[in-house]
């Protein structure tokens, strides 16, 4: 599969089969990730591969945040339990973090490098028959979520990437061609 085909086939996969993702498959994806462009070669990325207990704990932290929005305590408890169980059952869950930098320019470059690494990982997954769902959001700063992921205090979570064999591929969502958003400057 060439890179253009992988780009067109990449989707945010929300449902995976029960097939486990092998350690060598994860290592292959992570090695694709670290081939991303990285200004000054700071190699800021840190990868955490969460096992079932850590996935469940992360899911419980996410579920707790969602449950707080509900008025009914019983519905909140059920939601927490469901989200925790769903995370435990994921075939693989990766946490991508960067080491924080006090230099604003370096910090920005490192986040950009981490996002390019995540895209490399997602495209490599497509090439080997796996799917990904890249997730970001405020939960990544939640102390319980950070503890579940095992990230260090000097690290910032950039994204969570769920990985597995797709149970179904969502349809492609239309994108506007680059032309109308492109300015050629001479």
VOKOL-359174 format. One record per residue (C-alpha): residue in one letter; y, x, z. Coordinates in steps of 0.05 Angstrom, whole numbers, always signed. Example, Ala and Ser with C-alpha at 12.3 -4.5 7.8 and 13.67 -1.06 7.14 Angstrom:
<atoms>
res:yy:xx:zz
a:-90:+246:+156
s:-21:+273:+143
</atoms>
This chain:
<atoms>
res:yy:xx:zz
x:+0:+0:+0
x:+68:+29:-18
x:+128:+24:+28
x:+163:-30:-13
x:+101:-75:-7
x:+97:-61:+68
x:+171:-80:+75
x:+160:-145:+38
x:+97:-162:+78
x:+125:-147:+148
x:+132:-209:+190
x:+144:-226:+263
x:+73:-245:+281
x:+69:-293:+340
x:-6:-308:+340
x:-59:-254:+340
x:-134:-257:+336
x:-174:-235:+397
x:-192:-168:+365
x:-172:-110:+409
x:-127:-57:+379
x:-163:+10:+385
x:-131:+69:+418
x:-133:+110:+353
x:-96:+53:+317
x:-41:+54:+370
x:-37:+130:+367
x:-30:+125:+292
x:+27:+76:+298
x:+62:+119:+350
x:+56:+180:+307
x:+88:+141:+250
x:+144:+122:+298
x:+161:+193:+317
x:+170:+211:+244
x:+235:+171:+244
x:+302:+204:+230
x:+332:+231:+294
x:+401:+264:+296
x:+399:+329:+335
x:+324:+320:+345
x:+334:+294:+415
x:+268:+255:+408
x:+294:+206:+459
x:+237:+155:+452
x:+186:+142:+505
x:+126:+98:+493
x:+89:+57:+544
x:+23:+24:+524
x:+11:-33:+572
x:-58:-52:+594
x:-78:-123:+614
x:-51:-120:+685
x:+16:-90:+664
x:+22:-141:+607
x:+9:-197:+656
x:+61:-169:+705
x:+112:-163:+649
x:+96:-234:+627
x:+104:-259:+698
x:+174:-227:+701
x:+192:-260:+635
x:+162:-326:+658
x:+201:-323:+722
x:+266:-316:+683
x:+247:-376:+640
x:+225:-417:+700
x:+293:-409:+734
x:+323:-452:+679
x:+278:-511:+698
x:+295:-560:+753
x:+223:-580:+766
x:+190:-527:+810
x:+119:-547:+788
x:+137:-541:+715
x:+169:-474:+731
x:+105:-449:+764
x:+63:-473:+706
x:+110:-438:+657
x:+107:-372:+696
x:+31:-376:+696
x:+27:-392:+622
x:+73:-336:+601
x:+36:-286:+646
x:-31:-307:+617
x:-6:-304:+545
x:+19:-233:+556
x:-46:-212:+589
x:-84:-237:+528
x:-42:-199:+477
x:-84:-148:+439
x:-32:-93:+451
x:+38:-89:+479
x:+82:-28:+471
x:+147:-14:+508
x:+195:+32:+471
x:+248:+63:+515
x:+299:+119:+507
x:+323:+170:+557
x:+394:+152:+576
x:+449:+200:+556
x:+517:+208:+589
x:+545:+226:+521
x:+566:+160:+486
x:+555:+188:+416
x:+486:+215:+433
x:+468:+150:+468
x:+486:+110:+406
x:+448:+157:+360
x:+387:+155:+406
x:+384:+79:+405
x:+391:+80:+329
x:+334:+131:+325
x:+290:+88:+370
x:+302:+27:+326
x:+283:+68:+264
x:+221:+90:+301
x:+204:+18:+316
x:+212:-1:+242
x:+166:+58:+223
x:+115:+31:+273
x:+121:-40:+245
x:+112:-17:+173
x:+53:+28:+191
x:+21:-32:+226
x:+26:-73:+162
x:-6:-15:+123
x:-67:-15:+168
x:-75:-91:+171
x:-40:-104:+237
x:+20:-146:+254
x:+78:-137:+302
x:+128:-179:+339
x:+189:-139:+360
x:+224:-168:+421
x:+290:-152:+454
x:+332:-187:+506
x:+358:-187:+577
x:+289:-187:+608
x:+283:-114:+590
x:+335:-99:+645
x:+299:-142:+696
x:+274:-98:+754
x:+206:-133:+755
x:+197:-125:+680
x:+218:-52:+683
x:+169:-40:+741
x:+113:-74:+702
x:+126:-28:+643
x:+130:+34:+686
x:+195:+59:+656
x:+234:+111:+694
x:+303:+100:+723
x:+334:+146:+671
x:+306:+106:+613
x:+330:+44:+577
x:+280:-4:+545
x:+299:-15:+473
x:+245:-63:+451
x:+177:-92:+466
x:+128:-92:+408
x:+68:-137:+410
x:+14:-112:+363
x:-51:-142:+338
x:-90:-170:+280
x:-50:-230:+255
x:-84:-297:+265
x:-35:-324:+214
x:+23:-295:+175
x:+88:-334:+179
x:+121:-350:+113
x:+176:-303:+91
x:+245:-325:+111
x:+296:-322:+55
x:+344:-264:+55
x:+407:-258:+14
x:+403:-200:-35
x:+443:-138:-17
x:+491:-146:-76
x:+540:-197:-45
x:+544:-154:+17
x:+554:-88:-20
x:+619:-54:-35
x:+618:+5:-83
x:+674:+53:-64
x:+697:+107:-113
</atoms>
